[in-house]
Amino acid sequence: MAGLILSSCEKFLEEDQTGQITSETFYSTSKDAVQALNAVYNPIISLGCFGLNYCVVNELRSDDFVKGAKPWTNATQADVYDKYTFTASEGFISGIWNGYYQAIKNANLVIENVGNIVTPDTSVIRNVIAEAYFFRAYSHFELVRMFGSVPLKDKSPSGLTGAYSGRASVDDIYALIISDLEYACDPKKGLYAKPWVEAAGQHPTQYAAYALLANVYLTLQNWTKAAEYAKKVIDGGKFALWANYKDIFLYSKKFSANTAELGENVFVFNFHQDAGFSSRWGWIMQPPDAYVNCFVGSTKNGRPGANVMEVSQAAINDFEADDSNRKNYVLPSSYTDDDKTRGVNGLITLDPTKYCMKYTNEGQTNVLWGGWGSNIPVIRYSEVLLIYAEAENEANGPANAYAAINQVRGRAGIVAPLSGLNKETFRTAVRKERRTEFLGEAKRIFDLIRWGEFYNTMQSIIPNLKQGQHLLPIPQGELDANPSLKQNEGWN
C-alpha cells in the first residue's frame, strides 16, 4: 500500500499518484486478484487522500477544530480551510478527488476481470469481487458527500467520452451506492461474515457492508432502513465496545478481540509504522513539537507533533462533567514527552486541554520518521449503536433507542443513563453524543450537513460563508480537462 513520505523540506502536501493498474493487467491467479484489490486500497489510504488530506479538509471546515496556534512550518495550507478561503485549485482537494476516483477505476477493473480467473481459490475470488463493489460504493459515497453531484463511474471508460463524463444526479449516485452495497451484503456472493486477514491487514466483512449501508440510509434520512441495517450488525454479536476508550486506538490493540470476536472497529483502514504506509492523523493533531512514543531508546526517531489543528472550545464544552473515560484520553490535561529535558522529566501539562490525542504511536516497536501506524476507523461499533439510536428515534420515538445510546455513554464514564426524553430532546442528545464520541474522526462536517445545521452553525464562525459552500469545489484541473463539468455553487 503506497503512501507519500514527507520530509522537513517538502510541502505539507505533494500530489500522489498511487495504485494505478490498467485493463492490460493479466489476471490469471488468485494472487493476481489480490494484487488488483490492493490497487483499490492504495489511492484511498495515500496521504493525498484519506491518509492526510481527508482529515485536514473535513475537520478544519467543521466547528470541531481550528488552526493550531503554532503549526508546523510547512502547514500553511491548513489556514485556508479554517477560514474558508480555499479555492478550486487547492492540492488537498484534488488529492481527495483523484484518490477516490482512482480507487473507483481500479475497482471497476477488478469487477470486470477477476471473475474470469480460473482457480480453485474460489473463496478468494468471491471476496475480492465483493470487496471491489464495497469500495466502489464507499468511494462514491465519500465523493457525493463532499462534492455533491459528481461523475458516476460504474464501468471502465471507453475512449474520451467515457473518461470525461458529466455530473450524474445525486439520486443516481446513491442508487449505485446502495446496489453495490447490497451486492457486498449478499450472503451467497458478497463479503464473508468473518474477516479475511492477510499481511496487509484485515479486510472488511459483511458487517462492514451492513454498517456502511446503514450510514448511507441515515444520510438519506431513510430512518427505517438505517435502523434495519444497523440492527443487523448489533444482532450479529461480532462486535462490542472496548471497556477502556483508549484501547480502540492503540497500535498494540490492532485487530484485537475484546469481549466480542471482532472488537470494536467495524470498518477500518490499516496503516503501518513504515513511513510509506502510515497516516498523519495523529501527527497533525498533537501539540507543537510533542514527541509522544517517537523515540527509540534515547534517539528521536519519529516526527514531532505538527499542531496543524486544535479542538474548538465549543467542542470541548459539549463533554459532560463525568465523561471521564473518554474525555481524559481524547483531551488529556498532560502527556509524557519522550524528550525528558522538556517539562518536568518529560511530563508536559496542557492548559488548556485543546489537543486531540486519539492517535499516538503507543505500542509501536520501530517508530520511523513520519511512521504513524495506528489504524484509522471509518465505522466503529459505537457509531452503529448511535446510527440505530438516531434512526429508531426519528422513525418511532426514543422508547427502543435508549439501550444503544446508553451503552456509548456508559463506556464514556457518564453515570446517569438517559431516560424520559421525547423525540426532540432525544434528537438533541444523540447529536451531542456523536460530537463527543467521534471528535477527531472527521464526521462532524457531514453530520452538520445532513442535519441541516451547517449554515446556522458555520456562519456564526465564518460570517461571509456563501450558499453552496457546504460542498467542496470541483478541482480546477478537472474543470479544465472536462468541459462537461460545471463548478459547484458558491465557488465560481
C-alpha positions, 0 to 999 in steps of 0.5 A: 500500500503506497503512501507519500513520505514527507520530509522537513523540506517538502510541502505539507502536501505533494500530489500522489499518484498511487495504485494505478493498474490498467485493463492490460493487467493479466489476471490469471491467479488468485494472487493476481486478484489480490494484487488488483484489490490492493490497487483499490486500497492504495489511492484511498489510504495515500496521504493525498487522500484519506491518509492526510488530506481527508482529515485536514479538509473535513475537520478544519471546515467543521466547528470541531477544530481550528488552526493550531496556534503554532503549526508546523512550518510547512502547514500553511495550507491548513489556514485556508480551510479554517477560514474558508478561503480555499479555492478550486485549485487547492492540492488537498482537494484534488488529492481527495478527488483523484484518490477516490476516483482512482480507487473507483477505476481500479475497482471497476477493473477488478469487477470486470476481470477477476471473475474470469480467473480460473482457480480453485481459490474460489473463496478468494475470488468471491471476496475480492469481487465483493470487496471491489463493489464495497469500495466502489460504493464507499468511494462514491459515497465519500465523493457525493458527500463532499462534492455533491453531484459528481461523475458516476463511474460504474464501468471502465471508460471507453475512449474520451467520452467515457473518461470525461463524463458529466455530473450524474444526479445525486439520486443516481449516485446513491442508487449505485451506492446502495446496489453495490452495497447490497451486492457486498451484503449478499450472503451467497456472493458478497463479503464473508461474515468473518474477516479475511486477514492477510499481511496487509491487514484485515479486510472488511466483512459483511458487517462492514457492508451492513454498517456502511449501508446503514450510514448511507440510509441515515444520510438519506434520512431513510430512518427505517432502513438505517435502523434495519441495517444497523440492527443487523450488525448489533444482532450479529454479536461480532462486535462490542465496545472496548471497556477502556476508550483508549484501547480502540486506538492503540497500535498494540490493540490492532485487530484485537478481540475484546469481549466480542470476536471482532472488537470494536472497529467495524470498518477500518483502514490499516496503516503501518509504522513504515513511513510509506504506509502510515497516516498523519492523523495523529501527527497533525493533531498533537501539540507543537513539537510533542514527541509522544512514543517517537523515540527509540531508546534515547534517539528521536526517531519519529516526527514531532507533533505538527499542531496543524489543528486544535479542538474548538472550545465549543467542542470541548464544552459539549463533554459532560462533567463525568465523561471521564473515560473518554474525555481524559484520553481524547483531551488529556490535561498532560502527556509524557514527552519522550524528550525528558529535558522538556517539562518536568522529566518529560511530563508536559501539562496542557492548559488548556486541554485543546489537543486531540490525542486519539492517535499516538504511536503507543505500542509501536516497536520501530517508530520511523520518521513520519511512521504513524501506524495506528489504524484509522476507523471509518465505522466503529461499533459505537457509531452503529449503536448511535446510527440505530439510536438516531434512526429508531428515534426519528422513525418511532420515538426514543422508547427502543433507542435508549439501550444503544445510546446508553451503552456509548455513554456508559463506556464514556464514564457518564453515570446517569443513563438517559431516560424520559426524553421525547423525540426532540430532546432525544434528537438533541442528545444523540447529536451531542453524543456523536460530537463527543464520541467521534471528535477527531474522526472527521464526521462532524462536517457531514453530520452538520450537513445532513442535519441541516445545521451547517449554515446556522452553525458555520456562519456564526464562525465564518460570517461571509460563508456563501450558499453552496459552500457546504460542498467542496469545489470541483478541482480546477484541473478537472474543470479544465480537462472536462468541459462537461463539468460545471463548478459547484455553487458558491465557488465560481 
